Structure formats: structure tokens, C-alpha cells
Amino acid sequence: MKKLVSIGDLKQIIEIQELVTEVDNQGFQSEKWTTVLKTRCKVEFDKSYKLNKEVATAEGITTFTARIFTFRYPPKIELSVTRHRILFKGSYYQFQVLNNIEEENRFVMVWANLICQ
């Protein structure tokens, strides 16, 4: 069997959060981020620079640097680029690219940008 990821590289702890819509007792909807998974992962910078970019704003130039998060495939969660984000060391990262490595449902790579807070 081919080795996809070394388990020893999964050193950092992250939380995968999902955007959930809740309805209160008056019938009003609100959205809330809920942690659906805490796991260990490998974190690295995107060395290909495909998702790194600079954007001109009124305040100046904002730089987006992608990080790559590699972790075990979560069997009970169907990950989505639009409904999930990553919490890593107190910062939130927005999914940009989601890759089920070799479609084996063993490991996932997520390219994500830091969300400005």
C-alpha cells in the first residue's frame, strides 16, 4: 500500500467549523459557526503561490497567503468549500480548494486563506 501522508507529520491541532442556520422560538433565522471536528493536521504554506495574491483596498494593499492543511478524512462529515472553515491558532481560514487525496477517503488537503477579522 502506498503511503499518502506520514502520520507523524500531523502535529498541529485545528477545528473544522460548519455554518449552521438556527431558528429561534419566534421563527427568526440566525447563522452560527459550530465546531464539528477537532483533529491533528499538517500545516504548510502554499509554495506554488497559486492562491497567494495582493488586493488593493481603500486602506492599502492586502496580501492573502494560502496555507495547506492536511488531515485524516472525516467519515461522518461531508466537507464543503462554502459551509466550512478552519480555526487554527486563534485565526480563521476560509476554504479555497478541497482535495480528497487520490479519492481514497483517507486524507484531505485544504488550501485556505486567512479571513480578515
DRENTORKOL-3810 file (N, C-alpha, C; in nm, 4 decimals):
REM DRENTORKOL-3810
@n.u->0.0848; n.v->-0.1175; n.w->0.0000; ca.u->0.0000; ca.v->0.0000; ca.w->0.0000; c.u->0.0896; c.v->0.1242; c.w->0.0000
@n.u->0.0562; n.v->0.2195; n.w->-0.0844; ca.u->0.1319; ca.v->0.3428; ca.w->-0.0953; c.u->0.1025; c.v->0.4343; c.w->0.0235
@n.u->0.2065; n.v->0.4989; n.w->0.0746; ca.u->0.1920; ca.v->0.5890; ca.w->0.1885; c.u->0.1563; c.v->0.7284; c.w->0.1383
@n.u->0.0374; n.v->0.7787; n.w->0.1707; ca.u->-0.0086; ca.v->0.9092; ca.w->0.1245; c.u->0.0458; c.v->1.0222; c.w->0.2112
@n.u->0.0374; n.v->1.0050; n.w->0.3422; ca.u->0.0782; ca.v->1.1079; ca.w->0.4378; c.u->0.1410; c.v->1.0372; c.w->0.5571
@n.u->0.2483; n.v->1.0929; n.w->0.6100; ca.u->0.3092; ca.v->1.0377; ca.w->0.7301; c.u->0.2303; c.v->1.0856; c.w->0.8518
@n.u->0.1833; n.v->0.9917; n.w->0.9306; ca.u->0.1038; ca.v->1.0255; ca.w->1.0489; c.u->0.1838; c.v->1.1144; c.w->1.1445
@n.u->0.3152; n.v->1.0976; n.w->1.1489; ca.u->0.3998; ca.v->1.1782; ca.w->1.2355; c.u->0.4018; c.v->1.3257; c.w->1.1988
@n.u->0.3610; n.v->1.3594; n.w->1.0752; ca.u->0.3563; ca.v->1.4991; ca.w->1.0321; c.u->0.2316; c.v->1.5726; c.w->1.0810
@n.u->0.1332; n.v->1.4993; n.w->1.1315; ca.u->0.0073; ca.v->1.5607; ca.w->1.1763; c.u->0.0257; c.v->1.6116; c.w->1.3195
@n.u->0.0922; n.v->1.7261; n.w->1.3346; ca.u->0.1318; ca.v->1.7773; ca.w->1.4657; c.u->0.0458; c.v->1.8916; c.w->1.5174
@n.u->-0.0159; n.v->1.9680; n.w->1.4287; ca.u->-0.0932; ca.v->2.0859; ca.w->1.4691; c.u->-0.2392; c.v->2.0476; c.w->1.4930
@n.u->-0.3024; n.v->2.1160; n.w->1.5869; ca.u->-0.4441; ca.v->2.0907; ca.w->1.6162; c.u->-0.5281; c.v->2.2001; c.w->1.5512
@n.u->-0.6321; n.v->2.1580; n.w->1.4784; ca.u->-0.7256; ca.v->2.2522; ca.w->1.4154; c.u->-0.8681; c.v->2.2126; c.w->1.4514
@n.u->-0.9580; n.v->2.3073; n.w->1.4286; ca.u->-1.1012; ca.v->2.2802; ca.w->1.4406; c.u->-1.1644; c.v->2.3074; c.w->1.3052
@n.u->-1.2492; n.v->2.2177; n.w->1.2622; ca.u->-1.3300; ca.v->2.2393; ca.w->1.1426; c.u->-1.4645; c.v->2.2891; c.w->1.1927
@n.u->-1.5058; n.v->2.4056; n.w->1.1431; ca.u->-1.6327; ca.v->2.4640; ca.w->1.1845; c.u->-1.7294; c.v->2.4677; c.w->1.0668
@n.u->-1.8560; n.v->2.4478; n.w->1.0969; ca.u->-1.9613; ca.v->2.4463; ca.w->0.9961; c.u->-2.0602; c.v->2.5595; c.w->1.0235
@n.u->-2.1054; n.v->2.6254; n.w->0.9176; ca.u->-2.2052; ca.v->2.7308; ca.w->0.9297; c.u->-2.3429; c.v->2.6660; c.w->0.9396
@n.u->-2.4074; n.v->2.6865; n.w->1.0544; ca.u->-2.5368; ca.v->2.6241; ca.w->1.0816; c.u->-2.6423; c.v->2.7335; c.w->1.0939
@n.u->-2.7574; n.v->2.7114; n.w->1.0321; ca.u->-2.8701; ca.v->2.8043; ca.w->1.0434; c.u->-2.9635; c.v->2.7545; c.w->1.1529
@n.u->-2.9913; n.v->2.8421; n.w->1.2486; ca.u->-3.0799; ca.v->2.8077; ca.w->1.3594; c.u->-3.2045; c.v->2.8947; c.w->1.3538
@n.u->-3.3155; n.v->2.8404; n.w->1.4030; ca.u->-3.4414; ca.v->2.9150; ca.w->1.4101; c.u->-3.4770; c.v->2.9299; c.w->1.5573
@n.u->-3.4986; n.v->3.0566; n.w->1.6019; ca.u->-3.5329; ca.v->3.0780; ca.w->1.7423; c.u->-3.6819; c.v->3.0546; c.w->1.7647
@n.u->-3.7288; n.v->3.0726; n.w->1.8879; ca.u->-3.8688; ca.v->3.0433; ca.w->1.9206; c.u->-3.9675; c.v->3.1419; c.w->1.8578
@n.u->-3.9197; n.v->3.2561; n.w->1.8039; ca.u->-4.0079; ca.v->3.3477; ca.w->1.7310; c.u->-4.0066; c.v->3.3207; c.w->1.5807
@n.u->-3.9254; n.v->3.2237; n.w->1.5368; ca.u->-3.9206; ca.v->3.1885; ca.w->1.3961; c.u->-3.8137; c.v->3.2620; c.w->1.3159
@n.u->-3.7299; n.v->3.3399; n.w->1.3822; ca.u->-3.6230; ca.v->3.4117; ca.w->1.3127; c.u->-3.5018; c.v->3.3212; c.w->1.2945
@n.u->-3.4412; n.v->3.3316; n.w->1.1771; ca.u->-3.3230; ca.v->3.2520; ca.w->1.1476; c.u->-3.1955; c.v->3.3296; c.w->1.1806
@n.u->-3.0971; n.v->3.2575; n.w->1.2296; ca.u->-2.9651; ca.v->3.3160; ca.w->1.2523; c.u->-2.8605; c.v->3.2118; c.w->1.2156
@n.u->-2.7442; n.v->3.2613; n.w->1.1743; ca.u->-2.6369; ca.v->3.1711; ca.w->1.1371; c.u->-2.5312; c.v->3.1704; c.w->1.2466
@n.u->-2.4739; n.v->3.0534; n.w->1.2705; ca.u->-2.3769; ca.v->3.0375; ca.w->1.3778; c.u->-2.2727; c.v->2.9352; c.w->1.3338
@n.u->-2.1443; n.v->2.9623; n.w->1.3657; ca.u->-2.0377; ca.v->2.8676; ca.w->1.3365; c.u->-2.0271; c.v->2.7686; c.w->1.4521
@n.u->-2.0292; n.v->2.6382; n.w->1.4200; ca.u->-2.0234; ca.v->2.5325; ca.w->1.5195; c.u->-1.9069; c.v->2.4395; c.w->1.4871
@n.u->-1.8287; n.v->2.4052; n.w->1.5879; ca.u->-1.7179; ca.v->2.3116; ca.w->1.5671; c.u->-1.7739; c.v->2.1713; c.w->1.5482
@n.u->-1.7383; n.v->2.1095; n.w->1.4342; ca.u->-1.7857; ca.v->1.9743; ca.w->1.4051; c.u->-1.6738; c.v->1.8712; c.w->1.4134
@n.u->-1.5472; n.v->1.9187; n.w->1.4190; ca.u->-1.4354; ca.v->1.8258; ca.w->1.4254; c.u->-1.3121; c.v->1.8960; c.w->1.4805
@n.u->-1.2467; n.v->1.8322; n.w->1.5773; ca.u->-1.1138; ca.v->1.8739; ca.w->1.6228; c.u->-1.0201; c.v->1.7618; c.w->1.5807
@n.u->-0.9120; n.v->1.7983; n.w->1.5132; ca.u->-0.8221; ca.v->1.6958; ca.w->1.4618; c.u->-0.6801; c.v->1.7482; c.w->1.4535
@n.u->-0.5869; n.v->1.6575; n.w->1.4357; ca.u->-0.4474; ca.v->1.6943; ca.w->1.4131; c.u->-0.4232; c.v->1.7024; c.w->1.2630
@n.u->-0.3340; n.v->1.7948; n.w->1.2252; ca.u->-0.3071; ca.v->1.8112; ca.w->1.0831; c.u->-0.1642; c.v->1.8582; c.w->1.0594
@n.u->-0.1268; n.v->1.8537; n.w->0.9335; ca.u->-0.0004; ca.v->1.9097; ca.w->0.8869; c.u->-0.0336; c.v->2.0452; c.w->0.8263
@n.u->0.0399; n.v->2.1491; n.w->0.8663; ca.u->0.0151; ca.v->2.2839; ca.w->0.8150; c.u->0.1402; c.v->2.3312; c.w->0.7427
@n.u->0.1218; n.v->2.3783; n.w->0.6195; ca.u->0.2337; ca.v->2.4313; ca.w->0.5428; c.u->0.1861; c.v->2.5465; c.w->0.4560
@n.u->0.2802; n.v->2.6275; n.w->0.4103; ca.u->0.2459; ca.v->2.7371; ca.w->0.3207; c.u->0.2353; c.v->2.6850; c.w->0.1782
@n.u->0.1540; n.v->2.7515; n.w->0.0966; ca.u->0.1397; ca.v->2.7154; ca.w->-0.0448; c.u->0.2640; c.v->2.7640; c.w->-0.1192
@n.u->0.3557; n.v->2.6724; n.w->-0.1434; ca.u->0.4815; ca.v->2.7087; ca.w->-0.2091; c.u->0.4645; c.v->2.7334; c.w->-0.3588
@n.u->0.3522; n.v->2.6902; n.w->-0.4149; ca.u->0.3284; ca.v->2.7120; ca.w->-0.5584; c.u->0.2802; c.v->2.8538; c.w->-0.5862
@n.u->0.2336; n.v->2.9233; n.w->-0.4839; ca.u->0.1849; ca.v->3.0612; ca.w->-0.4929; c.u->0.0633; c.v->3.0760; c.w->-0.5853
@n.u->-0.0096; n.v->2.9687; n.w->-0.6089; ca.u->-0.1264; ca.v->2.9775; ca.w->-0.6971; c.u->-0.2407; c.v->3.0555; c.w->-0.6324
@n.u->-0.2538; n.v->3.0451; n.w->-0.5019; ca.u->-0.3640; ca.v->3.1146; ca.w->-0.4341; c.u->-0.3180; c.v->3.2394; c.w->-0.3610
@n.u->-0.1891; n.v->3.2669; n.w->-0.3629; ca.u->-0.1387; ca.v->3.3879; ca.w->-0.2990; c.u->-0.1677; c.v->3.5068; c.w->-0.3891
@n.u->-0.2151; n.v->3.6154; n.w->-0.3312; ca.u->-0.2491; ca.v->3.7315; ca.w->-0.4138; c.u->-0.2458; c.v->3.8582; c.w->-0.3304
@n.u->-0.2389; n.v->3.9694; n.w->-0.3988; ca.u->-0.2472; ca.v->4.1005; ca.w->-0.3353; c.u->-0.3678; c.v->4.1725; c.w->-0.3929
@n.u->-0.4459; n.v->4.2364; n.w->-0.3050; ca.u->-0.5670; ca.v->4.3063; ca.w->-0.3450; c.u->-0.5584; c.v->4.4502; c.w->-0.2958
@n.u->-0.5836; n.v->4.5445; n.w->-0.3860; ca.u->-0.5831; ca.v->4.6859; ca.w->-0.3476; c.u->-0.7172; c.v->4.7211; c.w->-0.2836
@n.u->-0.7118; n.v->4.7797; n.w->-0.1651; ca.u->-0.8323; ca.v->4.8238; ca.w->-0.0948; c.u->-0.8159; c.v->4.9709; c.w->-0.0593
@n.u->-0.9190; n.v->5.0298; n.w->-0.0007; ca.u->-0.9129; ca.v->5.1703; ca.w->0.0387; c.u->-0.8047; c.v->5.1934; c.w->0.1443
@n.u->-0.7786; n.v->5.0913; n.w->0.2267; ca.u->-0.6788; ca.v->5.1035; ca.w->0.3319; c.u->-0.5371; c.v->5.0765; c.w->0.2818
@n.u->-0.5225; n.v->5.0250; n.w->0.1610; ca.u->-0.3911; ca.v->4.9907; ca.w->0.1073; c.u->-0.3964; c.v->4.8549; c.w->0.0402
@n.u->-0.2855; n.v->4.7881; n.w->0.0355; ca.u->-0.2787; ca.v->4.6571; ca.w->-0.0294; c.u->-0.2882; c.v->4.5484; c.w->0.0769
@n.u->-0.3798; n.v->4.4532; n.w->0.0539; ca.u->-0.3974; ca.v->4.3401; ca.w->0.1431; c.u->-0.3390; c.v->4.2167; c.w->0.0758
@n.u->-0.2576; n.v->4.1420; n.w->0.1493; ca.u->-0.1954; ca.v->4.0218; ca.w->0.0953; c.u->-0.2644; c.v->3.8986; c.w->0.1517
@n.u->-0.2997; n.v->3.8060; n.w->0.0638; ca.u->-0.3598; ca.v->3.6795; ca.w->0.1042; c.u->-0.2579; c.v->3.5697; c.w->0.0791
@n.u->-0.2213; n.v->3.4985; n.w->0.1830; ca.u->-0.1276; ca.v->3.3884; ca.w->0.1704; c.u->-0.1995; c.v->3.2599; c.w->0.2081
@n.u->-0.1980; n.v->3.1638; n.w->0.1183; ca.u->-0.2676; ca.v->3.0378; ca.w->0.1428; c.u->-0.1837; c.v->2.9454; c.w->0.2298
@n.u->-0.2518; n.v->2.8730; n.w->0.3140; ca.u->-0.1910; ca.v->2.7649; ca.w->0.3901; c.u->-0.2556; c.v->2.6355; c.w->0.3432
@n.u->-0.1815; n.v->2.5293; n.w->0.3539; ca.u->-0.2328; ca.v->2.3980; ca.w->0.3169; c.u->-0.2464; c.v->2.3158; c.w->0.4447
@n.u->-0.3679; n.v->2.2687; n.w->0.4704; ca.u->-0.3979; ca.v->2.1865; ca.w->0.5869; c.u->-0.4233; c.v->2.0437; c.w->0.5386
@n.u->-0.3464; n.v->1.9479; n.w->0.5886; ca.u->-0.3638; ca.v->1.8072; ca.w->0.5519; c.u->-0.4033; c.v->1.7306; c.w->0.6766
@n.u->-0.5159; n.v->1.6579; n.w->0.6690; ca.u->-0.5648; ca.v->1.5834; ca.w->0.7856; c.u->-0.6395; c.v->1.4597; c.w->0.7403
@n.u->-0.6682; n.v->1.3721; n.w->0.8366; ca.u->-0.7415; ca.v->1.2496; ca.w->0.8039; c.u->-0.8816; c.v->1.2833; c.w->0.7529
@n.u->-0.9293; n.v->1.2051; n.w->0.6598; ca.u->-1.0624; ca.v->1.2237; ca.w->0.6027; c.u->-1.1670; c.v->1.2008; c.w->0.7117
@n.u->-1.2562; n.v->1.2984; n.w->0.7339; ca.u->-1.3612; ca.v->1.2793; ca.w->0.8368; c.u->-1.4779; c.v->1.1993; c.w->0.7791
@n.u->-1.5003; n.v->1.0768; n.w->0.8253; ca.u->-1.6006; ca.v->0.9896; ca.w->0.7636; c.u->-1.7449; c.v->1.0348; c.w->0.7814
@n.u->-1.7754; n.v->1.1108; n.w->0.8857; ca.u->-1.9142; ca.v->1.1484; ca.w->0.9125; c.u->-1.9479; c.v->1.2905; c.w->0.8697
@n.u->-1.8508; n.v->1.3604; n.w->0.8071; ca.u->-1.8721; ca.v->1.4992; ca.w->0.7673; c.u->-1.8455; c.v->1.5120; c.w->0.6174
@n.u->-1.9401; n.v->1.5681; n.w->0.5455; ca.u->-1.9184; ca.v->1.5967; ca.w->0.4045; c.u->-1.8700; c.v->1.7408; c.w->0.3946
@n.u->-1.7392; n.v->1.7569; n.w->0.3797; ca.u->-1.6794; ca.v->1.8904; ca.w->0.3779; c.u->-1.7233; c.v->1.9686; c.w->0.2551
@n.u->-1.7399; n.v->2.0993; n.w->0.2745; ca.u->-1.7840; ca.v->2.1887; ca.w->0.1675; c.u->-1.7029; c.v->2.3175; c.w->0.1729
@n.u->-1.6656; n.v->2.3681; n.w->0.0573; ca.u->-1.5893; ca.v->2.4932; ca.w->0.0497; c.u->-1.6711; c.v->2.6095; c.w->0.1025
@n.u->-1.8016; n.v->2.6079; n.w->0.0830; ca.u->-1.8854; ca.v->2.7217; ca.w->0.1222; c.u->-1.9380; c.v->2.7141; c.w->0.2652
@n.u->-1.9474; n.v->2.5960; n.w->0.3242; ca.u->-2.0086; ca.v->2.5829; ca.w->0.4569; c.u->-1.9099; c.v->2.5576; c.w->0.5697
@n.u->-1.7817; n.v->2.5418; n.w->0.5394; ca.u->-1.6843; ca.v->2.5086; ca.w->0.6425; c.u->-1.5679; c.v->2.6072; c.w->0.6441
@n.u->-1.5059; n.v->2.6197; n.w->0.7605; ca.u->-1.3846; ca.v->2.6995; ca.w->0.7760; c.u->-1.2964; c.v->2.6291; c.w->0.8789
@n.u->-1.1715; n.v->2.6749; n.w->0.8899; ca.u->-1.0754; ca.v->2.6158; ca.w->0.9825; c.u->-1.0368; c.v->2.7191; c.w->1.0874
@n.u->-1.0319; n.v->2.6763; n.w->1.2126; ca.u->-0.9798; ca.v->2.7576; ca.w->1.3224; c.u->-0.8439; c.v->2.6998; c.w->1.3581
@n.u->-0.7388; n.v->2.7824; n.w->1.3404; ca.u->-0.6023; ca.v->2.7390; ca.w->1.3669; c.u->-0.5289; c.v->2.8489; c.w->1.4416
@n.u->-0.4840; n.v->2.8193; n.w->1.5623; ca.u->-0.4105; ca.v->2.9121; ca.w->1.6468; c.u->-0.4818; c.v->3.0468; c.w->1.6610
@n.u->-0.6129; n.v->3.0432; n.w->1.6825; ca.u->-0.6900; ca.v->3.1646; ca.w->1.7071; c.u->-0.7308; c.v->3.2413; c.w->1.5826
@n.u->-0.6959; n.v->3.1930; n.w->1.4636; ca.u->-0.7317; ca.v->3.2601; ca.w->1.3387; c.u->-0.8207; c.v->3.1685; c.w->1.2544
@n.u->-0.9065; n.v->3.2313; n.w->1.1748; ca.u->-0.9987; ca.v->3.1572; ca.w->1.0900; c.u->-0.9484; c.v->3.1577; c.w->0.9462
@n.u->-0.9642; n.v->3.0443; n.w->0.8803; ca.u->-0.9206; ca.v->3.0276; ca.w->0.7424; c.u->-1.0375; c.v->2.9811; c.w->0.6569
@n.u->-1.0570; n.v->3.0483; n.w->0.5445; ca.u->-1.1653; ca.v->3.0170; ca.w->0.4516; c.u->-1.1160; c.v->2.9148; c.w->0.3499
@n.u->-1.1941; n.v->2.8082; n.w->0.3306; ca.u->-1.1596; ca.v->2.7067; ca.w->0.2315; c.u->-1.1533; c.v->2.7708; c.w->0.0932
@n.u->-1.0521; n.v->2.7385; n.w->0.0173; ca.u->-1.0419; ca.v->2.7791; ca.w->-0.1230; c.u->-1.0480; c.v->2.6568; c.w->-0.2136
@n.u->-0.9701; n.v->2.5546; n.w->-0.1801; ca.u->-0.9657; ca.v->2.4304; ca.w->-0.2575; c.u->-0.9716; c.v->2.3143; c.w->-0.1595
@n.u->-1.0508; n.v->2.2146; n.w->-0.1939; ca.u->-1.0687; ca.v->2.0963; ca.w->-0.1110; c.u->-1.0310; c.v->1.9753; c.w->-0.1951
@n.u->-0.9353; n.v->1.8935; n.w->-0.1481; ca.u->-0.8872; ca.v->1.7809; ca.w->-0.2273; c.u->-0.8866; c.v->1.6539; c.w->-0.1430
@n.u->-0.9687; n.v->1.5577; n.w->-0.1810; ca.u->-0.9672; ca.v->1.4242; ca.w->-0.1223; c.u->-0.8503; c.v->1.3524; c.w->-0.1908
@n.u->-0.7374; n.v->1.3360; n.w->-0.1207; ca.u->-0.6142; ca.v->1.2868; ca.w->-0.1822; c.u->-0.6366; c.v->1.1508; c.w->-0.2470
@n.u->-0.6135; n.v->1.1480; n.w->-0.3768; ca.u->-0.6279; ca.v->1.0292; ca.w->-0.4610; c.u->-0.7650; c.v->0.9629; c.w->-0.4471
@n.u->-0.8647; n.v->1.0376; n.w->-0.4048; ca.u->-1.0027; ca.v->0.9891; ca.w->-0.3924; c.u->-1.0130; c.v->0.8595; c.w->-0.3117
@n.u->-0.9276; n.v->0.8464; n.w->-0.2101; ca.u->-0.9257; ca.v->0.7256; ca.w->-0.1289; c.u->-0.9991; c.v->0.7403; c.w->0.0038
@n.u->-1.0530; n.v->0.8594; n.w->0.0320; ca.u->-1.1236; ca.v->0.8850; ca.w->0.1581; c.u->-1.0373; c.v->0.8512; c.w->0.2799
@n.u->-0.9064; n.v->0.8833; n.w->0.2679; ca.u->-0.8154; ca.v->0.8608; ca.w->0.3798; c.u->-0.7596; c.v->0.9913; c.w->0.4333
@n.u->-0.7217; n.v->1.0823; n.w->0.3427; ca.u->-0.6666; ca.v->1.2118; ca.w->0.3807; c.u->-0.7249; c.v->1.3218; c.w->0.2938
@n.u->-0.7331; n.v->1.4423; n.w->0.3512; ca.u->-0.7859; ca.v->1.5590; ca.w->0.2816; c.u->-0.6796; c.v->1.6684; c.w->0.2872
@n.u->-0.6646; n.v->1.7410; n.w->0.1751; ca.u->-0.5810; ca.v->1.8614; ca.w->0.1720; c.u->-0.6751; c.v->1.9781; c.w->0.1457
@n.u->-0.6613; n.v->2.0824; n.w->0.2280; ca.u->-0.7430; ca.v->2.2022; ca.w->0.2110; c.u->-0.6495; c.v->2.3214; c.w->0.1959
@n.u->-0.6635; n.v->2.3941; n.w->0.0847; ca.u->-0.5946; ca.v->2.5208; ca.w->0.0671; c.u->-0.6893; c.v->2.6256; c.w->0.1211
@n.u->-0.6412; n.v->2.7107; n.w->0.2132; ca.u->-0.7291; ca.v->2.8074; ca.w->0.2775; c.u->-0.6550; c.v->2.9397; c.w->0.2987
@n.u->-0.7302; n.v->3.0489; n.w->0.2894; ca.u->-0.6768; ca.v->3.1838; ca.w->0.3131; c.u->-0.7243; c.v->3.2346; c.w->0.4483
@n.u->-0.6382; n.v->3.3117; n.w->0.5127; ca.u->-0.6737; ca.v->3.3740; ca.w->0.6393; c.u->-0.7901; c.v->3.4707; c.w->0.6180
@n.u->-0.8892; n.v->3.4634; n.w->0.7035; ca.u->-1.0040; ca.v->3.5530; ca.w->0.6959; c.u->-0.9700; c.v->3.6790; c.w->0.7749
@n.u->-0.9833; n.v->3.7947; n.w->0.7122; ca.u->-0.9575; ca.v->3.9215; ca.w->0.7812; c.u->-1.0614; c.v->3.9410; c.w->0.8893
@n.u->-1.0152; n.v->3.9778; n.w->1.0094; ca.u->-1.1085; ca.v->3.9925; ca.w->1.1215; c.u->-1.1125; c.v->4.1355; c.w->1.1683
END
